[in-house]
């Protein structure tokens, strides 16, 4: 296993930072064990939610699982973790693009292998991140003094990557019995790092967000970037050692590709935007889609928006769809926050076939009232938003991964300083608002969408223009990049 914590893209890491990285790895070993000597067989199982539409098969890794049966020619691995919903959403986009291009997508979630050191380490860090997200929305001082600085500058430093690289060595074991010549697209840095450490030959690291951070580096992989601003920041490792000028990343180690978006959404951009404009012209209810992330944060903000829109819903001027993911407790809390909500809401809980039918009918049909969606299955919980997007007029979301999707967006207050750049990028390309940093400004923007046509018209036009320049083609290009790495190696 190559040492990747001492020197990162030619930049030496200080001795104290390296010792800290070693200490951090040893801490995890003491707590969760070291299974690097074990050999976990791999097995493919059809994904219960995504196999039918996208051909996705899950990679199960555990002792006694059996032979894999991988497609050596058309197979492509989407390596991910569940940490919030964003990385799963990017993974679905990659799987969708792979399926559309004729490849077989394999889903490899490093946070799903219960008895491995890999999952134990990731799960612990995921729990901490979710807790921090929730606390940041409730405790102003915690957000200002710890959460914003950590997400904005802490994760930005090269020394943080050195520590992560050392920890990722504990995650490489799950790749031991995966064929090494199947391309891997990591939609979080840990699967990309682990794949490189495990000797996977063709690794692509699909970097999220629009704020360059050393956290996302996986040297040995090809790094993909969604925005040109972010590309420049990564190329020179901007600010990743405070004010020190660092050696840049080699030109062939990163590539700008555009936004990671599902084929089903990209291919229907014109149809869906025209339908939004037609509904507005005909005076139909304005369709607001609210999506609450996996951490369950920002519930109070969503409650304020819903309370504000309810009069318009009763007058048939607005309709609301709310996806609470797999967090039913959020629905219980919303009912307490907005008591009248329960009386007028149609719930769609854990009936995936009914949810799919609703989403399909809403694309070409009418929509009234308030609808809440909740699915215990994590894939259904995430994919529900994707299906609802086609029939929605406006998406209300924090400016994280959904900031890059081709739908008019009203941006809520961020969770973590790095997210603000997603809103800035979207506003510059015309498919989203500025970040609304408090409830009054959020409600102001909601009323502008509700009561006028200009914002919707401008955003729909911008989305159609953006498609012509390939802004939303990142998932296709990610898949093509991964396969090209393999094909070029075969030609040599």
C-alpha positions in Angstrom: 0.0 0.0 0.0 1.6 3.3 -1.1 2.1 6.0 1.5 0.0 8.9 0.5 -0.1 10.9 3.8 3.5 12.3 3.7 3.5 13.9 0.3 0.4 15.1 -1.6 0.9 16.2 -5.2 4.5 16.9 -4.4 3.8 18.9 -1.3 5.4 17.5 1.8 3.3 17.2 4.9 4.9 18.4 8.2 6.1 15.8 10.7 3.7 16.8 13.4 0.7 16.6 11.0 1.9 13.1 9.8 2.2 11.9 13.4 -1.3 13.2 14.0 -2.5 11.2 11.0 -0.9 8.0 12.3 -2.3 8.6 15.7 -5.8 9.1 14.3 -5.6 5.8 12.4 -4.4 3.9 15.5 -7.3 5.4 17.5 -9.8 3.9 15.0 -8.0 0.6 15.1 -8.2 0.4 18.9 -11.9 1.3 18.7 -13.1 -0.7 15.7 -10.4 -3.2 15.0 -8.2 -3.9 11.9 -9.6 -6.4 9.4 -7.0 -5.7 6.7 -5.9 -9.4 6.8 -9.4 -10.6 6.1 -10.7 -11.5 2.7 -14.4 -10.6 2.1 -16.0 -12.2 -1.0 -18.1 -10.0 -3.1 -21.6 -10.8 -4.4 -24.0 -8.9 -6.8 -27.6 -8.4 -5.8 -30.3 -6.5 -7.8 -31.1 -3.2 -6.1 -34.7 -3.3 -5.0 -35.4 0.3 -6.0 -32.9 1.2 -8.8 -32.5 -2.0 -10.7 -35.8 -1.6 -12.7 -35.2 2.0 -13.9 -31.4 2.1 -14.0 -30.1 -1.5 -14.0 -28.3 -1.0 -10.6 -26.8 -4.0 -8.8 -25.5 -3.7 -5.3 -22.1 -5.1 -4.4 -22.4 -7.0 -1.1 -19.2 -7.6 0.7 -19.1 -9.9 3.7 -17.6 -13.2 4.8 -19.5 -16.1 3.1 -21.2 -13.9 0.4 -19.8 -15.9 -2.6 -18.6 -15.2 -6.1 -19.3 -11.8 -7.8 -20.1 -12.5 -11.4 -19.0 -9.0 -12.6 -19.3 -7.8 -16.2 -15.7 -7.2 -17.0 -16.5 -5.4 -20.3 -19.5 -3.2 -19.4 -19.4 -3.0 -15.6 -18.7 0.2 -13.7 -18.6 0.7 -10.0 -20.2 3.7 -8.3 -18.4 3.9 -5.0 -20.2 5.9 -2.3 -21.2 6.3 1.3 -24.4 7.4 2.9 -23.6 10.7 4.6 -26.7 12.8 4.3 -28.5 12.4 0.9 -26.1 14.3 -1.3 -23.5 11.6 -2.1 -26.3 9.1 -2.8 -27.9 11.6 -5.1 -24.6 12.0 -7.1 -24.3 8.3 -7.2 -27.8 7.9 -8.7 -26.9 10.4 -11.3 -23.8 8.4 -12.2 -25.7 5.2 -12.3 -28.4 6.8 -14.5 -25.8 8.1 -17.0 -24.0 4.8 -17.0 -27.2 3.0 -17.8 -28.1 5.5 -20.5 -24.7 5.0 -22.1 -25.1 1.2 -22.2 -23.0 0.2 -19.1 -23.9 -1.8 -16.0 -23.7 0.2 -12.8 -22.6 -1.5 -9.6 -23.5 0.2 -6.3 -20.8 0.0 -3.7 -21.7 1.7 -0.4 -18.8 1.6 2.0 -21.1 2.6 4.8 -23.3 -0.6 4.4 -20.9 -3.4 5.4 -21.9 -3.9 9.0 -19.1 -6.1 10.3 -16.2 -4.3 8.6 -13.8 -1.8 10.1 -14.5 0.3 7.0 -18.2 0.8 7.8 -17.6 1.2 11.6 -15.2 4.1 10.9 -17.4 5.8 8.3 -20.6 5.3 10.4 -19.0 7.0 13.4 -17.9 10.0 11.4 -21.3 10.2 9.7 -23.1 10.3 13.1 -20.8 13.1 14.2 -21.5 15.1 10.9 -25.2 14.6 11.2 -25.2 15.8 14.8 -23.1 18.8 13.8 -25.5 19.7 11.0 -28.5 19.7 13.4 -26.7 21.6 16.2 -25.5 24.3 13.7 -29.2 25.1 12.9 -30.1 25.3 16.6 -27.1 26.9 18.3 -25.9 30.1 16.7 -22.7 30.2 18.6 -21.8 26.6 17.7 -22.4 27.4 14.1 -20.3 30.6 14.1 -17.4 29.4 16.1 -17.1 25.7 15.1 -19.3 24.4 12.3 -18.9 27.2 9.7 -15.1 27.4 10.2 -14.7 23.6 10.1 -16.6 23.2 6.9 -15.1 26.3 5.3 -11.4 26.3 6.3 -10.8 23.2 8.4 -11.6 20.7 5.7 -9.8 22.9 3.2 -6.3 22.2 4.6 -3.9 19.7 3.1 -3.1 18.4 6.6 -6.7 17.2 6.8 -6.3 15.2 3.6 -3.2 13.6 5.1 -5.2 12.3 8.0 -8.0 11.1 5.8 -5.6 9.3 3.5 -4.2 7.4 6.5 -7.7 6.5 7.8 -8.8 5.4 4.3 -6.2 2.7 4.4 -8.6 0.9 6.8 -11.3 1.0 4.1 -9.3 -0.6 1.3 -10.0 -4.2 2.5 -13.6 -4.3 1.1 -12.1 -3.9 -2.4 -9.9 -7.0 -2.0 -12.0 -9.4 -4.1 -13.4 -6.8 -6.5 -11.8 -7.2 -10.0 -9.1 -4.6 -10.3 -9.8 -3.6 -13.9 -13.4 -2.5 -13.4 -13.6 1.3 -13.4 -14.6 3.1 -10.2 -16.4 6.4 -9.8 -16.1 7.6 -6.2 -18.9 10.1 -5.3 -17.2 10.7 -1.9 -13.5 10.9 -1.4 -13.3 7.9 0.9 -14.4 5.3 -1.7 -12.0 7.0 -4.2 -9.1 6.9 -1.7 -9.9 3.4 -0.6 -10.1 2.2 -4.2 -6.7 3.7 -5.0 -5.2 2.1 -1.8 -6.7 -1.2 -2.8 -5.0 -1.2 -6.2 -8.1 -0.5 -8.4 -6.6 0.6 -11.7 -9.1 3.1 -13.0 -10.4 5.4 -10.4 -12.4 8.6 -10.9 -13.1 11.0 -8.0 -16.3 13.0 -8.6 -15.9 16.0 -6.3 -19.1 17.7 -5.1 -19.8 21.3 -4.2 -18.2 24.5 -5.5 -15.6 25.2 -2.7 -12.2 23.6 -3.2 -11.1 21.7 -0.1 -8.2 19.3 0.4 -10.8 17.0 2.1 -11.8 15.9 -1.5 -8.4 14.9 -2.8 -7.6 11.3 -3.7 -4.2 11.3 -5.3 -3.9 8.5 -7.8 -7.4 9.1 -9.2 -8.7 11.4 -11.9 -10.5 14.3 -10.1 -13.7 15.6 -11.7 -15.0 19.1 -11.0 -18.5 20.6 -11.6 -17.5 24.3 -11.9 -14.7 26.2 -13.6 -14.2 28.3 -10.5 -13.7 25.2 -8.4 -11.4 23.7 -11.1 -9.0 26.7 -10.8 -9.0 26.4 -7.0 -8.1 22.7 -7.1 -5.5 23.1 -9.8 -3.4 25.4 -7.6 -4.6 23.9 -4.3 -5.7 27.4 -3.4 -5.6 28.2 0.3 -4.9 24.6 1.3 -1.9 25.5 3.3 -3.0 29.0 4.5 -1.0 31.6 2.5 1.7 29.2 1.4 2.1 28.7 -2.4 1.8 25.0 -3.1 2.9 22.9 -6.0 -0.1 22.6 -8.3 -2.0 19.4 -9.2 -0.8 18.0 -12.5 -3.0 18.9 -15.5 -4.0 15.3 -16.2 -5.1 14.7 -12.6 -8.3 16.8 -12.8 -11.0 17.6 -15.4 -13.9 20.0 -15.6 -17.1 18.1 -16.6 -20.1 20.1 -15.5 -23.0 19.2 -13.2 -23.7 15.6 -12.1 -27.3 15.2 -13.2 -29.5 12.1 -14.0 -30.1 11.3 -17.7 -33.9 11.3 -17.1 -33.8 14.9 -16.0 -31.3 16.2 -18.6 -33.1 14.5 -21.5 -36.4 16.1 -20.5 -35.2 19.7 -19.7 -37.1 21.4 -22.5 -40.3 19.5 -22.0 -40.4 20.1 -18.2 -39.5 23.8 -18.5 -42.1 24.4 -21.1 -44.7 22.7 -18.9 -43.8 24.9 -16.0 -44.3 28.0 -18.1 -47.5 26.7 -19.5 -48.9 26.0 -15.9 -47.9 29.5 -14.9 -49.6 31.1 -17.9 -52.8 29.1 -17.3 -53.0 30.2 -13.6 -52.6 26.6 -12.3 -51.3 26.2 -8.7 -47.6 27.0 -8.3 -45.9 23.7 -7.4 -43.3 24.0 -4.6 -41.1 21.0 -3.8 -39.5 21.0 -0.4 -36.8 18.5 0.3 -35.5 17.9 3.8 -32.0 16.3 4.0 -31.0 13.2 5.8 -29.7 15.1 8.8 -33.3 16.4 9.4 -31.9 19.9 9.9 -33.8 23.2 9.0 -37.2 21.8 10.1 -38.2 25.2 11.6 -37.5 27.0 8.4 -39.6 24.5 6.4 -42.4 24.9 8.9 -42.3 28.7 8.4 -42.5 28.3 4.6 -45.3 25.8 4.8 -47.3 28.0 7.2 -46.9 30.9 4.9 -48.0 29.0 1.8 -51.1 27.3 3.3 -53.5 30.2 2.6 -52.5 30.0 -1.1 -52.9 26.2 -1.0 -56.4 26.6 0.3 -57.1 29.2 -2.5 -55.7 26.7 -5.1 -52.9 29.1 -6.0 -50.2 26.8 -4.7 -49.5 23.1 -4.2 -46.8 21.7 -2.0 -44.8 18.4 -2.2 -42.6 17.6 0.8 -40.0 14.8 0.8 -38.9 14.1 4.3 -36.7 11.2 3.1 -36.5 8.4 5.6 -37.2 10.6 8.7 -40.8 10.1 9.7 -40.1 11.9 13.0 -39.7 15.1 10.9 -43.3 14.7 9.8 -44.4 14.3 13.4 -42.5 17.5 14.3 -44.0 19.4 11.4 -47.5 18.5 12.5 -46.7 20.0 15.9 -45.2 23.1 14.3 -48.1 23.6 11.9 -51.2 21.9 13.5 -53.5 22.6 10.5 -51.1 20.8 8.2 -52.3 17.3 9.1 -55.9 18.2 8.2 -55.2 19.0 4.5 -52.2 16.7 3.7 -52.1 13.5 1.7 -49.4 11.2 3.0 -47.4 8.9 0.7 -45.5 6.6 3.2 -43.6 3.5 2.2 -45.6 2.6 -0.8 -43.1 3.0 -3.6 -45.3 1.8 -6.4 -47.9 4.4 -5.4 -45.2 7.1 -5.2 -44.0 6.3 -8.6 -47.5 6.5 -10.1 -48.1 9.8 -8.4 -44.9 11.3 -9.8 -45.6 10.1 -13.3 -49.2 11.4 -13.3 -48.1 14.7 -11.9 -45.8 15.4 -14.9 -48.7 15.7 -17.3 -51.7 16.1 -15.0 -53.0 18.4 -12.3 -51.7 18.8 -8.7 -53.5 20.3 -5.7 -53.1 20.5 -2.0 -50.2 19.3 0.2 -48.4 15.9 -0.3 -45.8 14.4 2.1 -43.5 11.6 1.1 -41.6 9.3 3.4 -39.8 6.0 2.6 -37.8 3.9 5.0 -35.8 2.5 2.1 -32.9 4.9 1.7 -32.9 4.6 -2.1 -36.6 5.4 -2.3 -36.1 8.2 0.1 -33.5 9.9 -2.1 -34.9 9.0 -5.5 -38.3 10.3 -4.6 -37.0 13.9 -5.0 -35.6 13.1 -8.4 -39.0 11.8 -9.6 -40.8 14.7 -8.1 -38.5 17.3 -9.7 -39.9 16.8 -13.2 -43.4 17.9 -12.2 -42.3 20.7 -9.8 -42.1 24.4 -10.6 -39.7 25.5 -7.8 -37.4 23.5 -5.6 -36.7 24.8 -2.1 -33.4 23.4 -0.9 -30.2 24.3 0.9 -27.4 25.0 -1.7 -25.7 21.6 -1.5 -25.8 19.0 -4.3 -29.3 19.9 -5.4 -27.9 23.3 -6.3 -26.6 21.8 -9.5 -29.9 20.3 -10.8 -31.8 21.8 -13.8 -34.9 23.1 -12.0 -35.7 26.6 -10.8 -34.4 26.8 -7.2 -35.1 28.9 -4.1 -32.1 28.5 -1.9 -32.5 28.3 1.8 -29.9 29.0 4.4 -26.8 26.8 4.1 -25.6 24.2 6.5 -21.8 24.7 6.5 -19.9 27.6 4.9 -18.8 25.5 1.8 -22.4 25.3 0.6 -22.8 29.1 0.0 -20.7 28.7 -3.2 -23.3 26.4 -4.7 -25.9 29.2 -4.5 -23.5 31.7 -6.0 -22.7 29.4 -8.9 -26.4 28.7 -9.5 -27.4 32.4 -9.4 -24.6 33.2 -11.9 -25.9 30.7 -14.3 -29.5 31.8 -13.8 -31.2 28.6 -12.5 -31.4 29.6 -8.9 -31.9 32.4 -6.4 -29.4 33.9 -4.0 -29.1 32.2 -0.7 -31.9 33.4 1.6 -30.1 33.6 4.9 -33.2 34.1 7.2 -36.9 33.4 7.2 -38.1 36.8 6.1 -36.0 36.8 3.0 -37.1 33.2 2.3 -40.7 34.2 2.5 -40.1 37.2 0.3 -38.6 35.0 -2.4 -41.5 32.5 -2.1 -44.0 35.3 -2.7 -42.1 36.5 -5.8 -42.3 33.0 -7.3 -46.0 32.8 -6.3 -47.2 36.2 -7.4 -45.2 37.0 -10.6 -43.9 35.2 -13.7 -40.6 36.9 -14.2 -38.4 34.7 -12.0 -39.8 31.4 -13.3 -39.6 32.5 -16.9 -36.0 33.7 -16.6 -34.8 30.5 -14.8 -36.5 28.2 -17.3 -34.9 30.1 -20.2 -31.5 29.9 -18.4 -31.8 26.2 -17.8 -32.6 25.6 -21.5 -29.6 27.7 -22.5 -27.4 26.0 -20.0 -28.2 22.6 -21.5 -27.0 23.7 -24.9 -23.5 24.4 -23.5 -23.4 21.0 -21.7 -23.6 22.5 -18.2 -25.6 19.5 -16.9 -23.6 16.8 -18.7 -21.2 16.0 -15.9 -22.5 12.5 -15.1 -22.2 11.4 -18.7 -18.7 12.8 -18.9 -17.8 11.1 -15.6 -18.8 7.7 -16.9 -17.0 8.3 -20.2 -13.8 9.4 -18.4 -13.8 6.3 -16.2 -14.2 4.0 -19.3 -11.6 5.9 -21.3 -9.0 5.3 -18.5 -9.6 1.6 -19.0 -9.7 1.7 -22.8 -6.5 3.7 -23.1 -4.7 1.3 -20.8 -5.9 -1.6 -23.0 -4.6 0.2 -26.1 -1.1 0.6 -24.7 
